[in-house]
Amino acid sequence: MMDNLKMYCMCLENDYLSIVKKLNYIPVGLKNKNFSKEWILDNTLENISEKNPFYGEYTFYYWYWKNLLKEKKSDEWVGFCSYRELWGEHKNIENKNSIKSLLKSLPNEWDNYDAIIGEPTLLNRPKWMKLIKHGKIAMIRNYKEIFKSKFSIRFQFDMYHGNGNLDRAIEILPEKDRKDFEFYVKNNFEFNQGNMFISKSSKIINNYFSEVFEWLKNCESIFGFNLKGYNKIRMYTFLAERFLPYWFKKYTKALEWPVVYCDIKKNYE
């Protein structure tokens, strides 16, 4: 743990343990594998670990919310990352694929913010061959965007995670978010990947988890769990990934921060 910051690092294999500890992060094991006793596991206490293939990192988020949030200190920052998507050390970093760029201490820039979310990635238009292969119906549904250099969140979701699935999920959001989130996904051409955030406020963390888990639970009545293929099986993860930046930008004073993409086991020196 860093000074006044608890960073939970989610991993899929036990052999990441020594590296996570060297980084002063807290090791979290997912997917019910053979982890040692030094790991926090999402299949203990109150949990939904059986949903991990569909919910991804949100099974640990649920575990943290139900079992650990109440123990959080009022002045303590809490953050989440994974073994290959981590937080950068500075607002401007040269190499976003290097383990040398990882967060090591609390940046001063965070002082005036409620929450930290990952910097966004532009949804650039893919090549025509990929569009034709994956996006015939998506192009019809989003025809106004076909010749733009960037695609909206909705167009990208239609292409890769099922035409109309995002719209169906939005329809069952509470009224206070339904129209705003619909506008957000139709008019934003970038999104903050990784389902990652950091916050000092227990109230913010509780409010986000309360709202996102209620929505995802309701979405189960639409999509169920008979989901096939990478682009569909993690449907609830993909939905939450689009909702997270929208929610934090609407309800908190959020700062976008660089994300480092590197497998810590392969890149640790």
HELIX and SHEET records of a PDB file:
HELIX    1   1 ASN A   14  TYR A   16  5                                   3    
HELIX    2   2 LEU A   17  LYS A   22  1                                   6    
HELIX    3   3 SER A   49  LYS A   51  5                                   3    
HELIX    4   4 ASN A   52  TYR A   55  1                                   4    
HELIX    5   5 TYR A   58  ASN A   67  1                                  10    
HELIX    6   6 LEU A   69  GLU A   71  5                                   3    
HELIX    7   7 ILE A   99  SER A  101  5                                   3    
HELIX    8   8 ASN A  108  ASN A  112  5                                   5    
HELIX    9   9 TRP A  128  HIS A  134  1                                   7    
HELIX   10  10 LYS A  136  ARG A  141  1                                   6    
HELIX   11  11 TYR A  143  GLU A  145  5                                   3    
HELIX   12  12 ILE A  153  HIS A  161  1                                   9    
HELIX   13  13 ASN A  165  GLU A  171  1                                   7    
HELIX   14  14 GLU A  175  ASN A  187  1                                  13    
HELIX   15  15 SER A  202  PHE A  223  1                                  22    
HELIX   16  16 TYR A  230  ILE A  233  1                                   4    
HELIX   17  17 MET A  235  TYR A  251  1                                  17    
HELIX   18  18 ILE A  264  ASN A  267  1                                   4    
SHEET    1   A 7 ILE A  40  LEU A  41  0                                        
SHEET    2   A 7 ILE A  26  GLY A  29  1                                        
SHEET    3   A 7 LEU A   5  CYS A  11  1                                        
SHEET    4   A 7 TRP A  77  SER A  82  1                                        
SHEET    5   A 7 PHE A 197  SER A 199 -1                                        
SHEET    6   A 7 ALA A 115  GLY A 118 -1                                        
SHEET    7   A 7 ALA A 254  TRP A 257  1                                        
SHEET    1   B 2 GLU A  85  TRP A  87  0                                        
SHEET    2   B 2 VAL A 259  TYR A 261 -1                                        
SHEET    1   C 2 THR A 121  LEU A 122  0                                        
SHEET    2   C 2 GLU A 190  PHE A 191 -1                                        
END                                                                             
